[in-house]
Amino acid sequence: MDLAKWLERQLKRDFHAEIRFAEYQQAEEGTDPRSVLGDRRSETPKAFRNADAVLYQTADGKKALGLFVDIPTFDSGDRQYDSWHALYLMPGRRPGSVDGIYCTGGYRLALGVWCRNLRRAPWSLGKLLKDYGILTYDR
C-alpha cells in the first residue's frame, strides 16, 4: 500500500473524518519534524472529533495547531505502552494553503510524515483553522 492511501486511512480512523493532502513525504529516520512547531501556547480539550487541540507559535510569529488522539493499547498504567497519533497543521508554503505533519508513536516518535497542501477536510476543521489563525482567508 502506498503512503498516501495508508495515511489517509489512518487519519480517518484517528479523527473520524476524511482529511486529505495533495502530497506526502515520510520524514527521514532520526529526524523529528515537530521541531518546527515552536512554543506551546494554549490547549483546548476535545476541540475536534474528540481530539485535544494545542496551539503553537514559532519565533517568527507563525502558528501551528496540533490535534492529538491517545489510544491505550492495554491497561498497563504506563504511558510507554500507549499509542498516540497527532496531526499538526500550519500555514502552507503557498498563500492560503495548509500544510501538516502526521506523527505517531508510543513512548517516542515512531513515524513522521510531511503533508503538503490540505485538499479535503470537514467544515468544522476549516473553522477551527480559521479560529486559531492558521488559515487566514477563504480557500
A tleap script that builds the chain and sets N, CA, C and O, in Angstrom:
source leaprc.protein.ff14SB
mol = sequence {
  NMET ASP LEU ALA LYS TRP LEU GLU ARG GLN
  LEU LYS ARG ASP PHE HIE ALA GLU ILE ARG
  PHE ALA GLU TYR GLN GLN ALA GLU GLU GLY
  THR ASP PRO ARG SER VAL LEU GLY ASP ARG
  ARG SER GLU THR PRO LYS ALA PHE ARG ASN
  ALA ASP ALA VAL LEU TYR GLN THR ALA ASP
  GLY LYS LYS ALA LEU GLY LEU PHE VAL ASP
  ILE PRO THR PHE ASP SER GLY ASP ARG GLN
  TYR ASP SER TRP HIE ALA LEU TYR LEU MET
  PRO GLY ARG ARG PRO GLY SER VAL ASP GLY
  ILE TYR CYS THR GLY GLY TYR ARG LEU ALA
  LEU GLY VAL TRP CYS ARG ASN LEU ARG ARG
  ALA PRO TRP SER LEU GLY LYS LEU LEU LYS
  ASP TYR GLY ILE LEU THR TYR ASP CARG
}
set mol.1.N position { 0.848 -1.179 0.000 }
set mol.1.CA position { 0.000 0.000 0.000 }
set mol.1.C position { 0.889 1.236 0.000 }
set mol.1.O position { 1.887 1.287 0.719 }
set mol.2.N position { 0.531 2.228 -0.802 }
set mol.2.CA position { 1.360 3.423 -0.844 }
set mol.2.C position { 1.097 4.325 0.369 }
set mol.2.O position { 0.087 4.183 1.058 }
set mol.3.N position { 2.011 5.239 0.607 }
set mol.3.CA position { 1.976 6.092 1.789 }
set mol.3.C position { 0.699 6.929 1.857 }
set mol.3.O position { 0.117 7.070 2.932 }
set mol.4.N position { 0.253 7.487 0.724 }
set mol.4.CA position { -0.938 8.333 0.710 }
set mol.4.C position { -2.180 7.567 1.167 }
set mol.4.O position { -2.929 8.044 2.019 }
set mol.5.N position { -2.393 6.397 0.607 }
set mol.5.CA position { -3.578 5.613 0.977 }
set mol.5.C position { -3.526 5.195 2.435 }
set mol.5.O position { -4.528 5.264 3.147 }
set mol.6.N position { -2.348 4.759 2.876 }
set mol.6.CA position { -2.209 4.336 4.266 }
set mol.6.C position { -2.481 5.500 5.214 }
set mol.6.O position { -3.218 5.352 6.189 }
set mol.7.N position { -1.884 6.658 4.927 }
set mol.7.CA position { -2.030 7.794 5.829 }
set mol.7.C position { -3.460 8.321 5.844 }
set mol.7.O position { -3.974 8.671 6.906 }
set mol.8.N position { -4.100 8.382 4.702 }
set mol.8.CA position { -5.482 8.853 4.671 }
set mol.8.C position { -6.401 7.916 5.447 }
set mol.8.O position { -7.360 8.366 6.075 }
set mol.9.N position { -6.116 6.625 5.409 }
set mol.9.CA position { -6.897 5.676 6.205 }
set mol.9.C position { -6.625 5.883 7.702 }
set mol.9.O position { -7.547 5.827 8.515 }
set mol.10.N position { -5.361 6.121 8.060 }
set mol.10.CA position { -5.021 6.405 9.451 }
set mol.10.C position { -5.723 7.661 9.956 }
set mol.10.O position { -6.281 7.665 11.053 }
set mol.11.N position { -5.695 8.723 9.161 }
set mol.11.CA position { -6.335 9.980 9.560 }
set mol.11.C position { -7.833 9.783 9.772 }
set mol.11.O position { -8.403 10.304 10.730 }
set mol.12.N position { -8.466 9.031 8.878 }
set mol.12.CA position { -9.899 8.785 9.021 }
set mol.12.C position { -10.186 7.990 10.285 }
set mol.12.O position { -11.167 8.254 10.980 }
set mol.13.N position { -9.326 7.010 10.585 }
set mol.13.CA position { -9.508 6.228 11.806 }
set mol.13.C position { -9.264 7.085 13.053 }
set mol.13.O position { -10.011 7.001 14.028 }
set mol.14.N position { -8.225 7.898 13.013 }
set mol.14.CA position { -7.876 8.722 14.173 }
set mol.14.C position { -8.931 9.781 14.483 }
set mol.14.O position { -9.322 9.961 15.636 }
set mol.15.N position { -9.388 10.481 13.440 }
set mol.15.CA position { -10.230 11.664 13.643 }
set mol.15.C position { -11.662 11.493 13.151 }
set mol.15.O position { -12.442 12.445 13.193 }
set mol.16.N position { -12.019 10.307 12.688 }
set mol.16.CA position { -13.382 10.034 12.211 }
set mol.16.C position { -13.823 11.070 11.190 }
set mol.16.O position { -14.957 11.550 11.212 }
set mol.17.N position { -12.902 11.402 10.298 }
set mol.17.CA position { -13.188 12.407 9.274 }
set mol.17.C position { -12.259 12.182 8.096 }
set mol.17.O position { -11.156 11.658 8.253 }
set mol.18.N position { -12.709 12.579 6.924 }
set mol.18.CA position { -11.879 12.467 5.738 }
set mol.18.C position { -10.982 13.696 5.656 }
set mol.18.O position { -11.463 14.819 5.505 }
set mol.19.N position { -9.689 13.474 5.754 }
set mol.19.CA position { -8.695 14.541 5.691 }
set mol.19.C position { -7.664 14.106 4.665 }
set mol.19.O position { -7.066 13.038 4.796 }
set mol.20.N position { -7.453 14.929 3.642 }
set mol.20.CA position { -6.532 14.556 2.567 }
set mol.20.C position { -5.640 15.739 2.204 }
set mol.20.O position { -6.050 16.899 2.251 }
set mol.21.N position { -4.428 15.404 1.846 }
set mol.21.CA position { -3.458 16.388 1.377 }
set mol.21.C position { -3.064 16.044 -0.056 }
set mol.21.O position { -3.323 14.937 -0.529 }
set mol.22.N position { -2.439 16.995 -0.742 }
set mol.22.CA position { -2.031 16.759 -2.128 }
set mol.22.C position { -0.767 15.921 -2.218 }
set mol.22.O position { -0.547 15.240 -3.220 }
set mol.23.N position { 0.076 15.960 -1.176 }
set mol.23.CA position { 1.377 15.295 -1.261 }
set mol.23.C position { 1.815 14.815 0.123 }
set mol.23.O position { 1.529 15.460 1.132 }
set mol.24.N position { 2.505 13.687 0.158 }
set mol.24.CA position { 3.006 13.112 1.407 }
set mol.24.C position { 4.471 12.712 1.227 }
set mol.24.O position { 4.863 12.203 0.176 }
set mol.25.N position { 5.271 12.949 2.266 }
set mol.25.CA position { 6.663 12.519 2.231 }
set mol.25.C position { 7.078 12.101 3.631 }
set mol.25.O position { 6.967 12.880 4.578 }
set mol.26.N position { 7.551 10.881 3.759 }
set mol.26.CA position { 7.970 10.391 5.067 }
set mol.26.C position { 9.236 11.115 5.504 }
set mol.26.O position { 10.152 11.315 4.707 }
set mol.27.N position { 9.283 11.507 6.781 }
set mol.27.CA position { 10.469 12.155 7.326 }
set mol.27.C position { 11.613 11.152 7.385 }
set mol.27.O position { 11.398 9.955 7.574 }
set mol.28.N position { 12.809 11.650 7.223 }
set mol.28.CA position { 13.976 10.774 7.283 }
set mol.28.C position { 14.127 10.197 8.680 }
set mol.28.O position { 13.818 10.855 9.673 }
set mol.29.N position { 14.600 8.977 8.745 }
set mol.29.CA position { 14.809 8.330 10.038 }
set mol.29.C position { 15.784 9.149 10.873 }
set mol.29.O position { 16.809 9.611 10.374 }
set mol.30.N position { 15.457 9.321 12.137 }
set mol.30.CA position { 16.307 10.091 13.033 }
set mol.30.C position { 15.970 11.568 13.094 }
set mol.30.O position { 16.536 12.295 13.911 }
set mol.31.N position { 15.048 12.032 12.234 }
set mol.31.CA position { 14.619 13.431 12.286 }
set mol.31.C position { 13.242 13.512 12.927 }
set mol.31.O position { 12.448 12.575 12.842 }
set mol.32.N position { 12.972 14.629 13.562 }
set mol.32.CA position { 11.672 14.851 14.186 }
set mol.32.C position { 11.057 16.103 13.577 }
set mol.32.O position { 11.470 17.215 13.905 }
set mol.33.N position { 10.077 15.938 12.696 }
set mol.33.CA position { 9.500 17.109 12.031 }
set mol.33.C position { 8.813 18.079 12.990 }
set mol.33.O position { 8.543 19.222 12.620 }
set mol.34.N position { 8.531 17.644 14.202 }
set mol.34.CA position { 7.875 18.522 15.166 }
set mol.34.C position { 8.780 19.662 15.635 }
set mol.34.O position { 8.313 20.585 16.302 }
set mol.35.N position { 10.058 19.608 15.295 }
set mol.35.CA position { 10.993 20.639 15.734 }
set mol.35.C position { 10.674 22.013 15.160 }
set mol.35.O position { 11.213 23.011 15.638 }
set mol.36.N position { 9.816 22.091 14.151 }
set mol.36.CA position { 9.457 23.380 13.544 }
set mol.36.C position { 8.277 24.056 14.237 }
set mol.36.O position { 7.890 25.154 13.837 }
set mol.37.N position { 7.694 23.436 15.265 }
set mol.37.CA position { 6.435 23.920 15.824 }
set mol.37.C position { 6.550 25.136 16.723 }
set mol.37.O position { 5.602 25.919 16.788 }
set mol.38.N position { 7.634 25.332 17.404 }
set mol.38.CA position { 7.767 26.473 18.300 }
set mol.38.C position { 7.209 26.194 19.685 }
set mol.38.O position { 7.137 25.044 20.117 }
set mol.39.N position { 6.813 27.257 20.377 }
set mol.39.CA position { 6.362 27.169 21.767 }
set mol.39.C position { 4.885 26.830 21.867 }
set mol.39.O position { 4.068 27.282 21.065 }
set mol.40.N position { 4.565 26.030 22.865 }
set mol.40.CA position { 3.178 25.675 23.164 }
set mol.40.C position { 2.510 26.895 23.799 }
set mol.40.O position { 3.034 27.463 24.757 }
set mol.41.N position { 1.351 27.298 23.264 }
set mol.41.CA position { 0.673 28.500 23.742 }
set mol.41.C position { -0.604 28.218 24.518 }
set mol.41.O position { -0.841 28.827 25.562 }
set mol.42.N position { -1.420 27.309 24.025 }
set mol.42.CA position { -2.690 27.020 24.694 }
set mol.42.C position { -3.169 25.635 24.308 }
set mol.42.O position { -2.704 25.049 23.330 }
set mol.43.N position { -4.106 25.120 25.090 }
set mol.43.CA position { -4.658 23.786 24.837 }
set mol.43.C position { -6.164 23.827 25.016 }
set mol.43.O position { -6.675 24.448 25.948 }
set mol.44.N position { -6.867 23.160 24.114 }
set mol.44.CA position { -8.326 23.048 24.191 }
set mol.44.C position { -8.699 21.574 24.129 }
set mol.44.O position { -8.546 20.944 23.083 }
set mol.45.N position { -9.186 21.013 25.231 }
set mol.45.CA position { -9.576 19.597 25.215 }
set mol.45.C position { -10.757 19.341 24.286 }
set mol.45.O position { -11.684 20.146 24.202 }
set mol.46.N position { -10.709 18.221 23.597 }
set mol.46.CA position { -11.816 17.731 22.758 }
set mol.46.C position { -12.291 18.787 21.754 }
set mol.46.O position { -13.493 18.981 21.576 }
set mol.47.N position { -11.358 19.456 21.108 }
set mol.47.CA position { -11.696 20.547 20.199 }
set mol.47.C position { -12.209 20.065 18.841 }
set mol.47.O position { -13.020 20.740 18.208 }
set mol.48.N position { -11.736 18.896 18.392 }
set mol.48.CA position { -12.140 18.391 17.082 }
set mol.48.C position { -12.274 16.879 17.146 }
set mol.48.O position { -11.294 16.165 17.358 }
set mol.49.N position { -13.493 16.401 16.961 }
set mol.49.CA position { -13.767 14.961 16.893 }
set mol.49.C position { -13.105 14.195 18.041 }
set mol.49.O position { -12.503 13.144 17.824 }
set mol.50.N position { -13.215 14.709 19.224 }
set mol.50.CA position { -12.681 14.087 20.437 }
set mol.50.C position { -11.161 14.188 20.556 }
set mol.50.O position { -10.568 13.565 21.436 }
set mol.51.N position { -10.526 14.967 19.678 }
set mol.51.CA position { -9.080 15.184 19.745 }
set mol.51.C position { -8.796 16.478 20.499 }
set mol.51.O position { -9.498 17.475 20.331 }
set mol.52.N position { -7.763 16.447 21.326 }
set mol.52.CA position { -7.314 17.660 22.000 }
set mol.52.C position { -6.567 18.525 20.995 }
set mol.52.O position { -5.869 18.013 20.120 }
set mol.53.N position { -6.719 19.847 21.128 }
set mol.53.CA position { -6.031 20.787 20.247 }
set mol.53.C position { -5.026 21.591 21.058 }
set mol.53.O position { -5.319 22.040 22.166 }
set mol.54.N position { -3.847 21.764 20.496 }
set mol.54.CA position { -2.800 22.568 21.133 }
set mol.54.C position { -2.299 23.580 20.111 }
set mol.54.O position { -1.962 23.222 18.983 }
set mol.55.N position { -2.254 24.854 20.518 }
set mol.55.CA position { -1.758 25.916 19.654 }
set mol.55.C position { -0.277 26.156 19.946 }
set mol.55.O position { 0.123 26.276 21.104 }
set mol.56.N position { 0.530 26.223 18.890 }
set mol.56.CA position { 1.959 26.504 18.980 }
set mol.56.C position { 2.246 27.808 18.244 }
set mol.56.O position { 1.490 28.210 17.360 }
set mol.57.N position { 3.347 28.465 18.616 }
set mol.57.CA position { 3.773 29.660 17.900 }
set mol.57.C position { 5.286 29.646 17.739 }
set mol.57.O position { 6.024 29.456 18.706 }
set mol.58.N position { 5.741 29.852 16.499 }
set mol.58.CA position { 7.171 29.852 16.222 }
set mol.58.C position { 7.764 31.216 16.554 }
set mol.58.O position { 7.031 32.173 16.806 }
set mol.59.N position { 9.080 31.302 16.553 }
set mol.59.CA position { 9.770 32.550 16.867 }
set mol.59.C position { 9.410 33.666 15.887 }
set mol.59.O position { 9.423 34.841 16.255 }
set mol.60.N position { 9.090 33.307 14.638 }
set mol.60.CA position { 8.740 34.335 13.656 }
set mol.60.C position { 7.237 34.655 13.645 }
set mol.60.O position { 6.753 35.341 12.745 }
set mol.61.N position { 6.508 34.158 14.644 }
set mol.61.CA position { 5.096 34.523 14.794 }
set mol.61.C position { 4.108 33.622 14.085 }
set mol.61.O position { 2.900 33.822 14.215 }
set mol.62.N position { 4.578 32.640 13.340 }
set mol.62.CA position { 3.645 31.727 12.675 }
set mol.62.C position { 3.029 30.785 13.699 }
set mol.62.O position { 3.642 30.470 14.719 }
set mol.63.N position { 1.806 30.338 13.414 }
set mol.63.CA position { 1.089 29.447 14.324 }
set mol.63.C position { 0.971 28.055 13.734 }
set mol.63.O position { 1.007 27.869 12.517 }
set mol.64.N position { 0.831 27.097 14.606 }
set mol.64.CA position { 0.569 25.713 14.215 }
set mol.64.C position { -0.436 25.148 15.204 }
set mol.64.O position { -0.421 25.495 16.385 }
set mol.65.N position { -1.306 24.278 14.718 }
set mol.65.CA position { -2.327 23.646 15.546 }
set mol.65.C position { -2.073 22.154 15.567 }
set mol.65.O position { -2.006 21.520 14.514 }
set mol.66.N position { -1.931 21.582 16.759 }
set mol.66.CA position { -1.753 20.149 16.900 }
set mol.66.C position { -3.033 19.499 17.380 }
set mol.66.O position { -3.653 19.980 18.329 }
set mol.67.N position { -3.441 18.412 16.740 }
set mol.67.CA position { -4.617 17.628 17.145 }
set mol.67.C position { -4.115 16.272 17.623 }
set mol.67.O position { -3.401 15.586 16.892 }
set mol.68.N position { -4.477 15.879 18.840 }
set mol.68.CA position { -3.919 14.692 19.481 }
set mol.68.C position { -4.988 13.682 19.858 }
set mol.68.O position { -6.043 14.034 20.387 }
set mol.69.N position { -4.696 12.426 19.576 }
set mol.69.CA position { -5.543 11.315 19.992 }
set mol.69.C position { -4.635 10.294 20.681 }
set mol.69.O position { -3.642 9.854 20.101 }
set mol.70.N position { -4.972 9.919 21.909 }
set mol.70.CA position { -4.257 8.853 22.615 }
set mol.70.C position { -5.060 7.574 22.493 }
set mol.70.O position { -6.277 7.582 22.678 }
set mol.71.N position { -4.391 6.477 22.183 }
set mol.71.CA position { -5.059 5.191 22.021 }
set mol.71.C position { -4.398 4.201 22.976 }
set mol.71.O position { -3.322 3.682 22.678 }
set mol.72.N position { -5.032 3.931 24.123 }
set mol.72.CA position { -4.437 2.950 25.042 }
set mol.72.C position { -4.370 1.576 24.378 }
set mol.72.O position { -5.365 1.092 23.836 }
set mol.73.N position { -3.210 0.959 24.422 }
set mol.73.CA position { -3.078 -0.368 23.818 }
set mol.73.C position { -3.449 -1.453 24.815 }
set mol.73.O position { -4.004 -2.485 24.436 }
set mol.74.N position { -3.149 -1.228 26.076 }
set mol.74.CA position { -3.655 -2.080 27.151 }
set mol.74.C position { -3.464 -1.328 28.458 }
set mol.74.O position { -2.672 -0.387 28.518 }
set mol.75.N position { -4.160 -1.718 29.480 }
set mol.75.CA position { -4.136 -1.005 30.746 }
set mol.75.C position { -2.898 -1.395 31.544 }
set mol.75.O position { -2.941 -2.272 32.406 }
set mol.76.N position { -1.804 -0.725 31.236 }
set mol.76.CA position { -0.548 -1.037 31.901 }
set mol.76.C position { -0.253 -0.067 33.033 }
set mol.76.O position { 0.589 -0.341 33.888 }
set mol.77.N position { -0.953 1.077 33.038 }
set mol.77.CA position { -0.644 2.119 33.999 }
set mol.77.C position { 0.621 2.871 33.616 }
set mol.77.O position { 1.090 3.720 34.374 }
set mol.78.N position { 1.176 2.570 32.449 }
set mol.78.CA position { 2.416 3.186 31.995 }
set mol.78.C position { 2.195 3.720 30.588 }
set mol.78.O position { 1.911 2.958 29.665 }
set mol.79.N position { 2.327 5.045 30.427 }
set mol.79.CA position { 2.090 5.668 29.123 }
set mol.79.C position { 3.024 5.123 28.040 }
set mol.79.O position { 2.733 5.256 26.851 }
set mol.80.N position { 4.125 4.522 28.432 }
set mol.80.CA position { 5.067 3.981 27.452 }
set mol.80.C position { 4.381 2.981 26.524 }
set mol.80.O position { 4.813 2.804 25.385 }
set mol.81.N position { 3.335 2.336 26.986 }
set mol.81.CA position { 2.677 1.314 26.176 }
set mol.81.C position { 1.428 1.826 25.480 }
set mol.81.O position { 0.720 1.056 24.831 }
set mol.82.N position { 1.148 3.123 25.608 }
set mol.82.CA position { 0.039 3.711 24.865 }
set mol.82.C position { 0.538 4.146 23.493 }
set mol.82.O position { 1.736 4.332 23.277 }
set mol.83.N position { -0.391 4.301 22.591 }
set mol.83.CA position { -0.088 4.780 21.250 }
set mol.83.C position { -0.708 6.163 21.101 }
set mol.83.O position { -1.855 6.371 21.496 }
set mol.84.N position { 0.022 7.094 20.547 }
set mol.84.CA position { -0.544 8.421 20.304 }
set mol.84.C position { -0.419 8.757 18.819 }
set mol.84.O position { 0.500 8.316 18.128 }
set mol.85.N position { -1.372 9.547 18.365 }
set mol.85.CA position { -1.438 9.962 16.969 }
set mol.85.C position { -1.678 11.469 16.961 }
set mol.85.O position { -2.544 11.967 17.680 }
set mol.86.N position { -0.920 12.184 16.158 }
set mol.86.CA position { -1.034 13.640 16.134 }
set mol.86.C position { -0.985 14.146 14.701 }
set mol.86.O position { -0.234 13.641 13.867 }
set mol.87.N position { -1.802 15.154 14.438 }
set mol.87.CA position { -1.768 15.868 13.168 }
set mol.87.C position { -1.525 17.330 13.500 }
set mol.87.O position { -2.328 17.963 14.186 }
set mol.88.N position { -0.414 17.861 13.010 }
set mol.88.CA position { -0.076 19.268 13.211 }
set mol.88.C position { -0.370 20.001 11.913 }
set mol.88.O position { 0.055 19.568 10.842 }
set mol.89.N position { -1.091 21.101 12.006 }
set mol.89.CA position { -1.476 21.874 10.830 }
set mol.89.C position { -0.919 23.284 10.955 }
set mol.89.O position { -0.974 23.889 12.026 }
set mol.90.N position { -0.384 23.803 9.856 }
set mol.90.CA position { 0.233 25.127 9.862 }
set mol.90.C position { 0.040 25.804 8.515 }
set mol.90.O position { -0.279 25.136 7.532 }
set mol.91.N position { 0.230 27.127 8.453 }
set mol.91.CA position { 0.129 27.777 7.144 }
set mol.91.C position { 1.082 27.121 6.157 }
set mol.91.O position { 2.224 26.803 6.490 }
set mol.92.N position { 0.597 26.927 4.945 }
set mol.92.CA position { 1.380 26.228 3.932 }
set mol.92.C position { 2.408 27.101 3.259 }
set mol.92.O position { 2.492 28.306 3.497 }
set mol.93.N position { 3.175 26.473 2.427 }
set mol.93.CA position { 4.196 27.191 1.659 }
set mol.93.C position { 3.549 28.199 0.715 }
set mol.93.O position { 4.073 29.292 0.501 }
set mol.94.N position { 2.408 27.819 0.157 }
set mol.94.CA position { 1.690 28.725 -0.752 }
set mol.94.C position { 0.657 29.518 0.038 }
set mol.94.O position { 0.018 28.954 0.927 }
set mol.95.N position { 0.468 30.798 -0.248 }
set mol.95.CA position { -0.544 31.598 0.469 }
set mol.95.C position { -1.923 30.949 0.388 }
set mol.95.O position { -2.352 30.506 -0.677 }
set mol.96.N position { -2.606 30.899 1.524 }
set mol.96.CA position { -3.941 30.333 1.571 }
set mol.96.C position { -3.986 28.823 1.681 }
set mol.96.O position { -5.070 28.240 1.706 }
set mol.97.N position { -2.829 28.176 1.748 }
set mol.97.CA position { -2.813 26.716 1.865 }
set mol.97.C position { -2.452 26.310 3.291 }
set mol.97.O position { -1.965 27.119 4.081 }
set mol.98.N position { -2.701 25.039 3.601 }
set mol.98.CA position { -2.389 24.486 4.913 }
set mol.98.C position { -1.552 23.236 4.706 }
set mol.98.O position { -1.934 22.335 3.959 }
set mol.99.N position { -0.403 23.191 5.375 }
set mol.99.CA position { 0.453 22.009 5.364 }
set mol.99.C position { 0.325 21.309 6.706 }
set mol.99.O position { -0.241 21.862 7.649 }
set mol.100.N position { 0.844 20.105 6.790 }
set mol.100.CA position { 0.720 19.379 8.038 }
set mol.100.C position { 1.868 18.420 8.279 }
set mol.100.O position { 2.702 18.176 7.407 }
set mol.101.N position { 1.882 17.890 9.480 }
set mol.101.CA position { 2.803 16.830 9.868 }
set mol.101.C position { 1.957 15.792 10.593 }
set mol.101.O position { 1.239 16.129 11.535 }
set mol.102.N position { 2.032 14.538 10.168 }
set mol.102.CA position { 1.354 13.461 10.875 }
set mol.102.C position { 2.421 12.673 11.614 }
set mol.102.O position { 3.398 12.224 11.014 }
set mol.103.N position { 2.233 12.506 12.913 }
set mol.103.CA position { 3.188 11.776 13.733 }
set mol.103.C position { 2.456 10.734 14.557 }
set mol.103.O position { 1.309 10.925 14.958 }
set mol.104.N position { 3.136 9.641 14.797 }
set mol.104.CA position { 2.583 8.619 15.657 }
set mol.104.C position { 3.723 7.970 16.427 }
set mol.104.O position { 4.879 8.005 16.007 }
set mol.105.N position { 3.380 7.391 17.540 }
set mol.105.CA position { 4.403 6.732 18.334 }
set mol.105.C position { 3.832 6.150 19.601 }
set mol.105.O position { 2.618 6.104 19.798 }
set mol.106.N position { 4.718 5.713 20.443 }
set mol.106.CA position { 4.371 5.230 21.774 }
set mol.106.C position { 5.085 6.129 22.755 }
set mol.106.O position { 4.683 7.275 22.955 }
set mol.107.N position { 6.120 5.635 23.360 }
set mol.107.CA position { 6.919 6.453 24.261 }
set mol.107.C position { 7.703 7.498 23.470 }
set mol.107.O position { 7.888 8.625 23.931 }
set mol.108.N position { 8.157 7.121 22.291 }
set mol.108.CA position { 8.924 8.012 21.420 }
set mol.108.C position { 8.249 8.097 20.051 }
set mol.108.O position { 7.360 7.311 19.724 }
set mol.109.N position { 8.695 9.065 19.270 }
set mol.109.CA position { 8.214 9.216 17.902 }
set mol.109.C position { 8.581 7.977 17.093 }
set mol.109.O position { 9.744 7.573 17.056 }
set mol.110.N position { 7.594 7.384 16.452 }
set mol.110.CA position { 7.837 6.207 15.614 }
set mol.110.C position { 7.801 6.556 14.132 }
set mol.110.O position { 8.523 5.965 13.328 }
set mol.111.N position { 6.950 7.526 13.776 }
set mol.111.CA position { 6.769 7.864 12.364 }
set mol.111.C position { 6.418 9.339 12.236 }
set mol.111.O position { 5.610 9.863 13.003 }
set mol.112.N position { 7.025 9.996 11.273 }
set mol.112.CA position { 6.671 11.375 10.940 }
set mol.112.C position { 6.494 11.491 9.444 }
set mol.112.O position { 7.330 11.009 8.680 }
set mol.113.N position { 5.411 12.129 9.012 }
set mol.113.CA position { 5.141 12.315 7.583 }
set mol.113.C position { 4.817 13.784 7.335 }
set mol.113.O position { 3.943 14.352 7.989 }
set mol.114.N position { 5.523 14.394 6.391 }
set mol.114.CA position { 5.203 15.749 5.951 }
set mol.114.C position { 4.000 15.679 5.016 }
set mol.114.O position { 3.972 14.854 4.104 }
set mol.115.N position { 3.027 16.520 5.232 }
set mol.115.CA position { 1.810 16.563 4.411 }
set mol.115.C position { 1.706 17.960 3.802 }
set mol.115.O position { 1.760 18.952 4.528 }
set mol.116.N position { 1.560 18.048 2.508 }
set mol.116.CA position { 1.537 19.346 1.839 }
set mol.116.C position { 0.173 19.619 1.217 }
set mol.116.O position { -0.428 18.744 0.594 }
set mol.117.N position { -0.297 20.830 1.395 }
set mol.117.CA position { -1.474 21.368 0.724 }
set mol.117.C position { -2.756 20.585 1.041 }
set mol.117.O position { -3.154 19.691 0.295 }
set mol.118.N position { -3.380 20.937 2.146 }
set mol.118.CA position { -4.636 20.316 2.560 }
set mol.118.C position { -5.671 20.444 1.447 }
set mol.118.O position { -5.962 21.549 0.989 }
set mol.119.N position { -6.222 19.321 1.017 }
set mol.119.CA position { -7.190 19.292 -0.087 }
set mol.119.C position { -8.615 19.041 0.379 }
set mol.119.O position { -9.563 19.575 -0.196 }
set mol.120.N position { -8.768 18.230 1.418 }
set mol.120.CA position { -10.117 17.897 1.873 }
set mol.120.C position { -10.113 17.768 3.386 }
set mol.120.O position { -9.250 17.118 3.976 }
set mol.121.N position { -11.102 18.407 3.997 }
set mol.121.CA position { -11.276 18.331 5.452 }
set mol.121.C position { -12.708 18.738 5.750 }
set mol.121.O position { -13.309 19.477 4.971 }
set mol.122.N position { -13.264 18.278 6.851 }
set mol.122.CA position { -14.610 18.690 7.215 }
set mol.122.C position { -14.661 20.196 7.504 }
set mol.122.O position { -13.670 20.811 7.895 }
set mol.123.N position { -15.831 20.751 7.299 }
set mol.123.CA position { -16.049 22.170 7.534 }
set mol.123.C position { -15.609 22.564 8.940 }
set mol.123.O position { -15.018 23.627 9.126 }
set mol.124.N position { -15.890 21.721 9.928 }
set mol.124.CA position { -15.571 22.052 11.312 }
set mol.124.C position { -14.060 22.193 11.531 }
set mol.124.O position { -13.631 22.982 12.373 }
set mol.125.N position { -13.254 21.440 10.783 }
set mol.125.CA position { -11.805 21.587 10.893 }
set mol.125.C position { -11.362 22.892 10.242 }
set mol.125.O position { -10.487 23.581 10.767 }
set mol.126.N position { -11.957 23.234 9.108 }
set mol.126.CA position { -11.660 24.517 8.473 }
set mol.126.C position { -11.981 25.691 9.382 }
set mol.126.O position { -11.227 26.662 9.447 }
set mol.127.N position { -13.100 25.598 10.083 }
set mol.127.CA position { -13.474 26.657 11.025 }
set mol.127.C position { -12.467 26.752 12.157 }
set mol.127.O position { -12.087 27.851 12.562 }
set mol.128.N position { -12.037 25.613 12.668 }
set mol.128.CA position { -11.038 25.586 13.737 }
set mol.128.C position { -9.725 26.225 13.258 }
set mol.128.O position { -9.095 26.976 14.002 }
set mol.129.N position { -9.317 25.932 12.033 }
set mol.129.CA position { -8.094 26.523 11.481 }
set mol.129.C position { -8.219 28.039 11.355 }
set mol.129.O position { -7.254 28.764 11.601 }
set mol.130.N position { -9.386 28.515 10.979 }
set mol.130.CA position { -9.601 29.964 10.906 }
set mol.130.C position { -9.630 30.576 12.293 }
set mol.130.O position { -9.032 31.628 12.520 }
set mol.131.N position { -10.319 29.931 13.224 }
set mol.131.CA position { -10.406 30.448 14.600 }
set mol.131.C position { -9.032 30.562 15.250 }
set mol.131.O position { -8.786 31.497 16.013 }
set mol.132.N position { -8.136 29.622 14.957 }
set mol.132.CA position { -6.793 29.626 15.549 }
set mol.132.C position { -5.793 30.440 14.727 }
set mol.132.O position { -4.627 30.542 15.109 }
set mol.133.N position { -6.228 31.019 13.608 }
set mol.133.CA position { -5.347 31.862 12.809 }
set mol.133.C position { -4.383 31.118 11.902 }
set mol.133.O position { -3.398 31.693 11.440 }
set mol.134.N position { -4.656 29.843 11.642 }
set mol.134.CA position { -3.797 29.062 10.743 }
set mol.134.C position { -4.177 29.336 9.296 }
set mol.134.O position { -3.310 29.527 8.443 }
set mol.135.N position { -5.452 29.355 9.029 }
set mol.135.CA position { -5.988 29.668 7.707 }
set mol.135.C position { -6.556 31.063 7.800 }
set mol.135.O position { -7.554 31.288 8.485 }
set mol.136.N position { -5.928 32.005 7.115 }
set mol.136.CA position { -6.289 33.404 7.319 }
set mol.136.C position { -7.302 33.949 6.319 }
set mol.136.O position { -7.823 35.046 6.520 }
set mol.137.N position { -7.592 33.224 5.263 }
set mol.137.CA position { -8.655 33.650 4.349 }
set mol.137.C position { -9.216 32.442 3.635 }
set mol.137.O position { -8.629 31.360 3.650 }
set mol.138.N position { -10.383 32.648 2.999 }
set mol.138.CA position { -11.053 31.540 2.309 }
set mol.138.C position { -10.192 30.966 1.218 }
set mol.138.O position { -9.476 31.681 0.517 }
set mol.139.N position { -10.275 29.645 1.087 }
set mol.139.CA position { -9.526 28.954 0.041 }
set mol.139.C position { -10.383 28.798 -1.174 }
set mol.139.O position { -9.939 28.238 -2.176 }
savepdb mol mol.pdb
quit
